[in-house]
Amino acid sequence: MPSVERDESREHRIETEIIVDTDDDKEERAMGWYYYLDDTLNVPFMAKWKKKSRKSSTVEEKQVEVLGMAPEDECLKDMYVEVVYPQGKDEDVFSAKLSDIEAIDADAETQEALADWQYWLARGYKF
């Protein structure tokens, strides 16, 4: 059972802009989401990266700068973005699950795209 109520305007956007013409093909749906997010996320932006510790069930929050989408081939099963810690160097770039990212300083278009992805997951939808 979905953990959020159906949002008709969000459903319409997903159906007509994101997964349009995908014919329920998993890879096409993934790429629909990938290109939507790549086009809509206005990067860079500051965010919290919430990830579970490997040693315990605690959630660590780290401030990061989101640089953009991870390469396409990394996003066939889930959406990932490339992040760097503030004042990080090029070799300090990590891939983070988009679902673990919470924007701190992002424009409205970016916030909406992130909310679309969270909605998709909360509704239990899959590629």
Secondary structure, 3 states (H helix, E strand, C coil): CCCCCCCHHHHHHHHHHHCCCCCCCHHHHHHHHHHHHHHHCCCCEEEEEEEECCCCCCEEEEEEEEEEECCHHHCCCCCEEEEECCCCCHHHEEEEEHHHEEEEECCHHHHHHHHHHHHHHHCCCCC
